[in-house]
Amino acid sequence: MVKSKNSSAVTAGLTGALLALLAFSSPGLAAPSIAIAQSPDTWDQLQTRGSQAFYLCQYGIAERLLKQAVEKARTFGPGDLRLSKSEDELGRLLTIRGRFSEAEPILEESLRVKETAVGNEDGQLIPAMGSLVRFYLTGGTEAKAEPLANKMLEFINGTIASARGPSLKMKPGQPLQGWAATASTKVRDPLIEWAISCDDIANLFQAKKNYEPAEKLFKAALEVKTTVLGRDHLSLANSYDSLGSLCLARKEYLDAESYFRDSYEMTAKIQPPEHWQVYGRLDKLAKCYILEGKLPEATALYEKVNETFKTNPPKDGNAARALFALGNLYLEQKNFEAAEPVLEQALEMSEQYHGADSIAVVPYLDRLAYDLYYLGRKKEYDDLHARVNEITAADPQPAAPANSQ
């Protein structure tokens, strides 16, 4: 009996030791988890872990952690920017997941927190306001976009008007004097951010055919750029190009022509003649001329660029495109003899760039054939059309799914 009692005691001791060992060596790490439960995560920990999970596309984990970070930050009192930081991250996550109605009030509260914390006396909130306008236009309540954009414009235009001074009389369309060009980088960089925000949301308004706010925003961006960067910066040419495209969409061809001309001339001063931006802006101006019925002016532009390309040929296919455009203008004016050598050269360049059997050369073949037909050269016309048929027949089409029946 004594032996049995001692054996039981030893067994009990070993069992207790084994259980204690398992408690500390098990994968679950029971003791540390109890310690974490007793010491709740700080806002910093929740925000960091949530952001890391978001970065790793672990969206479910990120959402839970960021929601906890938001709740934690709400205990810090009004105007604490930690709340805004958590809400921005959570709002962005919900937007990516397509949950716009949930993201909207969170992003709106974030902006209110920033207004309480820093105010907008120096325009610090302009980029944040622009981001919220972008959200409204791309997934949120679209009707809220224009009022907030107008609030942005009110501040920007008021700041610019104040900087002009009361004695300076401005005429419509006159660019500002460069009052900010001599300012410190600390002052200039936020102003450039204003212009970027205005351009960004102006493009979104234009895409939705809401042209009035788009025009105001493009013009505000142009004024800021002129003020900060001076009159000879390529960024101004970008603004003129945007305004020209806007006027073109509204069929205001005379205004579009003026903006496109300014954009082209400014770009041509800054970039080398063979640069793609120079040709792109010349092409827009020429097409605007065509819409206005000013074919001689458009022809002169393409003749000019083709002379330039003879000595400075680009390597991006624009030489063929410029010749093709010129040949088509000759055709439009029924100058078939002048069109023939131009269209032949355009076809040759297009074949060199794309390959002789590329579908991209078909328009070149087709227009040259059209010209030859009116010149009475039917056999060559037939030969070119035969090539068109061969290329289009050989061009692979998307196959129908096997189970489409």
C-alpha positions in Angstrom: 0.0 0.0 0.0 2.9 2.4 0.8 4.5 1.6 -2.5 1.2 2.4 -4.3 0.8 5.7 -2.5 4.4 6.8 -3.4 3.8 5.9 -7.0 0.6 7.9 -7.2 2.4 11.0 -5.7 5.2 10.7 -8.2 2.8 10.3 -11.1 0.8 13.4 -9.9 4.0 15.4 -9.7 5.1 14.4 -13.2 1.7 15.2 -14.6 1.7 18.6 -13.1 5.2 19.3 -14.4 4.2 18.1 -17.9 1.1 20.3 -17.9 3.1 23.3 -16.9 5.7 22.6 -19.6 3.0 22.2 -22.3 1.4 25.5 -21.2 4.6 27.4 -22.0 5.7 25.4 -25.0 2.4 25.0 -26.9 2.0 26.9 -30.3 -0.8 28.9 -28.9 1.5 30.6 -26.3 -1.3 30.9 -23.7 0.6 33.1 -21.2 1.5 35.9 -23.7 -2.1 36.0 -25.0 -3.3 36.6 -21.5 -0.8 39.4 -21.1 -2.1 41.1 -24.3 -5.7 40.7 -23.2 -4.7 42.4 -19.9 -2.9 45.3 -21.8 -5.1 46.5 -24.8 -3.4 47.6 -28.0 -2.5 51.3 -28.2 -3.7 53.4 -31.1 -0.2 53.3 -32.6 -0.2 49.5 -32.6 -3.7 49.2 -34.1 -3.0 51.8 -36.8 0.4 50.2 -37.7 -0.9 46.6 -37.9 -4.0 47.7 -39.8 -1.9 49.6 -42.4 0.4 46.7 -42.7 -2.5 44.3 -43.3 -4.0 46.7 -45.8 -0.6 46.9 -47.7 -0.5 43.0 -47.8 -4.1 43.0 -49.2 -5.4 41.2 -46.0 -8.5 43.4 -46.2 -10.6 41.6 -43.6 -7.9 41.8 -40.9 -7.1 45.4 -42.0 -10.7 46.5 -41.7 -11.1 45.1 -38.2 -7.9 46.7 -36.9 -8.6 50.1 -38.5 -12.1 50.2 -37.1 -10.6 49.6 -33.7 -8.0 52.3 -34.4 -10.9 54.7 -35.3 -12.8 53.9 -32.1 -9.6 54.3 -30.0 -8.8 57.7 -31.7 -12.4 59.0 -31.0 -11.5 58.9 -27.3 -8.7 61.5 -27.7 -11.0 64.5 -28.0 -12.1 66.7 -30.9 -9.6 67.8 -33.5 -7.0 65.0 -32.9 -5.4 64.2 -36.2 -4.9 60.6 -35.2 -8.6 60.1 -35.8 -8.3 61.7 -39.3 -5.4 59.4 -40.1 -7.3 56.3 -39.2 -10.4 57.4 -41.0 -8.5 58.2 -44.2 -7.0 54.7 -44.2 -10.3 53.0 -43.4 -12.2 55.1 -45.9 -9.6 54.2 -48.6 -9.9 50.5 -47.7 -13.7 50.6 -47.9 -13.5 52.4 -51.2 -11.2 49.8 -52.7 -13.7 47.2 -51.6 -16.5 49.0 -53.3 -18.4 49.9 -50.1 -18.8 53.6 -51.0 -21.8 54.3 -48.8 -19.8 53.1 -45.8 -16.7 55.0 -46.8 -18.5 58.4 -47.4 -19.4 59.4 -43.8 -16.0 58.3 -42.6 -14.1 60.4 -45.2 -16.4 63.4 -44.5 -15.7 63.1 -40.8 -12.0 63.0 -41.5 -12.2 66.3 -43.3 -14.1 67.8 -40.4 -11.5 66.7 -38.0 -8.8 68.3 -40.1 -10.8 71.5 -40.2 -11.0 71.5 -36.4 -7.4 70.7 -36.0 -5.6 73.0 -38.5 -8.3 75.2 -40.1 -7.8 76.3 -43.7 -6.4 79.8 -43.4 -3.3 78.9 -45.3 -4.9 76.4 -47.7 -3.6 73.2 -46.0 -6.9 71.5 -46.6 -7.2 72.1 -50.4 -5.6 68.7 -51.3 -7.9 66.9 -48.7 -10.9 68.7 -50.1 -9.9 67.7 -53.6 -9.6 64.1 -52.6 -13.1 64.1 -51.2 -14.4 65.7 -54.4 -12.7 63.0 -56.3 -14.4 60.4 -54.1 -17.8 62.0 -54.7 -17.3 61.9 -58.5 -16.0 58.3 -58.6 -18.2 56.5 -56.2 -19.9 58.7 -53.6 -22.8 61.1 -53.7 -22.1 63.0 -57.0 -24.4 66.0 -56.0 -22.0 66.8 -53.1 -19.0 67.3 -55.5 -19.7 70.7 -57.0 -20.5 72.5 -53.7 -17.2 71.3 -52.2 -15.3 72.2 -55.4 -16.8 75.7 -55.2 -15.6 76.0 -51.6 -12.1 75.1 -52.8 -12.3 77.7 -55.6 -13.6 80.4 -53.3 -10.5 80.0 -51.1 -8.0 79.7 -54.1 -9.5 82.6 -56.0 -9.7 84.7 -52.9 -6.0 84.0 -52.0 -4.9 84.9 -55.6 -7.1 88.1 -55.6 -5.6 89.2 -52.3 -2.1 88.6 -53.6 -2.7 90.8 -56.6 -3.3 93.8 -54.5 -6.1 96.3 -54.7 -4.3 98.6 -57.3 -3.9 95.9 -60.0 -6.8 95.7 -62.5 -7.0 92.4 -64.3 -8.6 91.8 -67.7 -10.3 88.5 -68.5 -7.8 85.9 -69.5 -4.8 87.9 -68.4 -2.3 85.7 -66.5 -1.1 86.8 -63.0 2.2 88.4 -62.2 4.6 85.9 -60.7 4.2 87.1 -57.1 4.9 83.6 -55.6 7.9 82.8 -57.9 10.3 84.4 -55.4 8.6 82.8 -52.4 10.2 80.1 -50.4 9.7 76.4 -51.2 7.6 76.0 -48.1 5.1 78.5 -49.6 5.4 77.4 -53.2 5.0 73.7 -52.8 1.4 73.8 -51.3 0.4 76.2 -54.1 1.5 73.6 -56.7 -0.6 71.1 -54.8 -3.6 73.3 -55.3 -3.1 73.4 -59.0 -2.7 69.6 -59.1 -5.9 69.1 -57.1 -7.8 71.5 -59.4 -6.6 69.8 -62.6 -7.4 66.4 -61.2 -11.0 67.0 -60.3 -11.5 69.3 -63.4 -10.8 66.2 -65.6 -13.4 64.2 -63.6 -16.0 66.9 -64.1 -15.2 67.1 -67.8 -15.5 63.3 -68.1 -19.0 63.6 -66.7 -19.8 66.5 -69.2 -20.2 68.9 -66.3 -18.3 71.6 -68.1 -18.9 74.7 -65.9 -17.0 73.5 -62.8 -14.4 71.9 -65.0 -13.7 75.2 -66.7 -13.5 77.1 -63.4 -11.1 74.5 -61.9 -8.8 74.4 -65.1 -8.6 78.2 -65.0 -7.8 78.3 -61.3 -5.0 75.8 -61.9 -3.7 77.9 -64.7 -3.7 81.0 -62.6 -1.8 79.3 -59.8 0.8 77.8 -62.2 1.3 81.2 -63.9 1.7 82.8 -60.5 4.1 80.3 -59.1 6.0 79.0 -62.1 6.1 82.1 -64.4 4.9 82.3 -68.0 7.3 79.9 -69.8 6.7 76.6 -67.9 5.5 73.5 -69.7 2.9 73.0 -67.0 1.0 76.1 -68.4 1.0 74.4 -71.8 -0.7 71.5 -70.2 -3.4 73.8 -68.8 -4.0 75.4 -72.2 -4.3 72.0 -73.7 -6.9 71.0 -71.1 -8.9 74.2 -71.7 -8.7 73.6 -75.4 -10.1 70.1 -75.1 -12.9 71.4 -72.9 -13.9 74.1 -75.4 -13.7 71.5 -78.2 -16.1 69.3 -76.2 -18.5 72.3 -76.0 -18.1 73.0 -79.7 -16.6 76.4 -78.9 -14.1 76.1 -81.7 -12.7 79.6 -81.8 -11.8 79.4 -78.1 -10.4 75.9 -78.5 -8.2 77.1 -81.4 -6.8 79.9 -79.3 -6.0 77.6 -76.4 -4.5 74.9 -78.6 -2.4 77.5 -80.4 -1.0 78.7 -77.1 -0.4 75.1 -76.0 1.4 74.2 -79.2 3.6 77.4 -79.4 4.6 77.1 -75.7 5.5 73.4 -76.1 7.5 74.1 -79.3 9.6 76.6 -77.4 10.5 74.2 -74.7 10.7 70.7 -76.3 12.8 69.7 -79.3 10.9 69.7 -82.6 10.7 65.9 -82.9 9.3 65.5 -79.4 6.0 63.6 -79.2 4.3 66.4 -77.2 5.1 69.0 -79.9 3.5 66.9 -82.6 0.6 65.9 -80.4 -0.3 69.6 -79.8 0.2 70.6 -83.4 -2.1 67.7 -84.3 -4.8 68.9 -82.0 -4.6 72.5 -83.4 -4.7 71.2 -86.9 -7.8 69.0 -86.2 -9.5 72.0 -84.6 -8.8 74.0 -87.8 -10.4 71.1 -89.8 -13.5 71.2 -87.6 -13.7 75.0 -88.3 -13.4 74.4 -92.0 -10.0 76.0 -92.1 -8.3 73.4 -94.3 -5.5 75.6 -95.7 -4.4 76.5 -92.1 -4.4 72.8 -91.2 -2.6 71.9 -94.3 0.1 74.5 -93.6 0.7 73.0 -90.1 1.1 69.5 -91.4 3.4 70.7 -94.2 5.5 72.5 -91.6 5.9 69.4 -89.3 6.7 67.2 -92.3 9.6 69.5 -93.2 10.8 69.3 -89.6 10.6 65.5 -89.6 12.9 65.4 -92.7 15.8 66.6 -90.7 14.7 65.4 -87.2 12.8 62.2 -87.8 11.0 60.9 -84.7 11.1 57.2 -83.7 7.6 56.8 -82.5 5.6 56.6 -85.8 4.5 60.2 -85.8 6.3 60.9 -89.1 4.0 58.4 -90.9 1.0 59.9 -89.1 1.8 63.4 -90.1 2.2 62.5 -93.7 -1.0 60.5 -93.6 -2.9 63.5 -92.2 -1.4 65.8 -94.9 -2.3 63.3 -97.6 -5.9 63.2 -96.4 -6.1 67.0 -96.4 -5.0 67.0 -100.0 -7.7 64.4 -100.8 -10.3 66.5 -99.0 -9.3 69.5 -101.2 -9.4 67.2 -104.3 -5.7 67.7 -104.9 -5.1 64.1 -105.9 -1.8 64.6 -107.6 -0.3 66.2 -104.5 -1.7 63.5 -102.3 -0.2 60.5 -104.2 3.5 60.8 -103.2 2.6 61.9 -99.7 0.4 58.9 -99.1 2.9 56.5 -100.7 5.6 57.8 -98.3 3.3 57.6 -95.4 2.5 53.9 -96.3 6.2 53.1 -96.6 7.0 54.6 -93.2 4.0 52.8 -91.6 5.1 49.5 -93.0 8.6 50.1 -91.6 7.3 50.9 -88.2 4.4 48.4 -87.9 5.4 45.7 -90.4 4.0 45.2 -93.9 1.2 42.8 -92.8 0.1 44.7 -89.8 -3.5 45.7 -89.4 -2.2 49.2 -88.6 -1.2 49.8 -92.3 -4.8 49.1 -93.6 -5.9 52.8 -93.4 -2.8 53.8 -95.3 -3.5 51.3 -98.0 -7.1 52.2 -98.2 -6.5 56.0 -98.6 -3.8 55.5 -101.2 -6.1 53.2 -103.1 -8.8 55.9 -102.9 -6.4 58.5 -104.4 -5.3 56.1 -107.2 -8.9 55.4 -108.1 -9.5 59.1 -108.8 -6.3 59.3 -110.7 -7.6 56.6 -113.0 -5.1 53.9 -112.0 -7.5 51.1 -111.5 -5.1 48.1 -111.5 -3.0 49.7 -108.7 -6.3 50.4 -106.9 -7.3 46.8 -107.2 -3.9 45.5 -106.0 -4.0 47.7 -102.9 -7.5 46.5 -102.1 -6.4 42.9 -102.5 -3.7 43.6 -99.9 -6.3 45.1 -97.6 -8.4 42.0 -97.9 -5.5 39.7 -97.3 -4.4 41.5 -94.1 -7.9 41.8 -92.7 -8.7 38.1 -93.4 -5.5 37.0 -91.7 -6.0 39.3 -88.7 -6.9 37.0 -85.8 -10.3 37.5 -84.2 -11.3 36.5 -80.7 -12.3 32.9 -80.6 -15.8 32.1 -79.4 -15.9 30.1 -76.1 -16.1 26.3 -76.6 -19.3 26.1 -74.6 -20.9 29.1 -76.3 -23.8 26.9 -77.5 
